[in-house]
Amino acid sequence: MNTYPHPHSHKRTTPEALFTVELFLCGFVEAKRWVDFVKPGSQGEPGSFLGFESSLKGVKNGYPGGVFDPLGLTKESPEKTRDLEEKELRNGRLAMVAFAGFLAQHAATGKGPIDNLLDHVASPLTTTIWDNGVSIPLLV
């Protein structure tokens, strides 16, 4: 029983408001990155960002350092940094393929990945990839 409701419980944030704020913040960050590509090193110049320039000094164009590299991974050798950049790209691509799999799974079953996993765990011998006719149409 909730006898003392929060005084601002009727003022909920809408998804549109969250999207708008996220759009402007991401747009600002990407615009700053674009300016760094156009004029290399400009994001570390005095007066470029409200006195926080030293924390935005990047290691190369478009790759900020400072507060955006809290573990100091870009301070290692250039080969190690290049290897980490390649790993980041590969993991991003893998995440996109996984998301495409989630979309295909939802299109085939009408359920999300968590619901399908729970269905499979509840009945592993009867709820598999083979029990859906649209999952693998060429083999069924």
N, C-alpha and C positions, 0 to 999 in steps of 0.2 A: 504494500500500500504506500503510495507516494503522497504524503500529506504536505510536503514542502516542495513544490515544483520550482525548478530554476526560473528566475524572473525573466530570462531572455529565451526561454525554450521555444517561443513562437517565432523567433528570428533565426531561422535555419539558413545555412548557406546553400544556394542552389548549385547544381552542376554547371550551369551557364556561367555563374560568377567565378567558380573555380577555373573553368576553362579560359575565361577572359584574363584573369590574373596570370595564369600560367602562360598564355599566349604572349602577353606583354613582357613578362620576365624572360622567357626564352628568346623572344624577339630582340630584347635588349642585349642579352649575352651574345647572340649570333651576330648582331650588328657590330658589337665591339670586336668580335673575332674577325669579321669582314674588314673592318678598318685596319686591323693588324696585318691582314694580308695585303691591303692596298699600300699602307705605309708601315713597313716592318719596324718593330720596336716602339711604335707610338703609344702602346698601352702602358708602358713603363715611364713615360715622360711626366715630369711634374705638371700638375694641373689637368691631367687627362681624366681623372676620376676622383674627385672630392678628397684628395689627400691620401688615397689608398693605393697610389701608383706602385710603391715598392712591393706591395704584396701581390701585384698582378704581373710582375715582370716574368715573361715567358722564357722558355728555353729555346724556342724557335717560333717562326711565324704560325699563328693559329693555335699554338699549344701553350696555354697559360701555365705558369708555375706558381710558386708562393702558396697562397691559401688553397689553390686548386690541386696541389700536390702535397698533402699533409704527411705522407709517408716518405717523401723525398726520393721517390723512385726515379725521377728524371735527373737526379744528381749523380747517378752512377755512370758507367761508360756509355758512349753513344751506341755501341752494339747492343747492350742490354736494353737501352731505351727503345731502340728499333724493334727488338724482339718483343718487348711489352706492347708496343703499338700494334704489331702484327697479331699478337694474341688477342688484343682488344677487338680488332676487326673480325677475326675468326669467331670469337665468342658472340659478337653482335650478329653475325650472319647465321650462326647456329640458333640463336634466339629467334630470329625471324623465321627460320624453317620450322622450329618448334611451334611458333604461333600459327603458322599456316597449317600445321598438323592439328592444332586445337580447333581451328575453323573447319577443317575437313571433318573432324570428329563430330562437331556440333551439327554440320550439315547432314552427316550420315545417321546420327542417332537422335538428334534433337536435344541432347544433353551436353553439359560442359565436361571438361576433363576430370574434375573432382568427382562429380556424380558418377561418371563412367568407372572411375577407379574404385569408388565405394561399391558399385554394383558388382564389379569383378571380384573384389575382396570378399563380398558376401557370398558369392557363388562362383568360384574360380573355374569350375569345370564346365559350367553352362553359359557363362557370360564371357565370351572371348571375341576375338576379331572375326572368327568364322561364323558366328551366329547372326550376323547382319548381312543381308543380301547385297547391299550397296557398298560395303567396305572393300571387298575384293571381287568384283563382278566377273573377271576372267577366269578365276579359279573355282568358282562355285558352280 
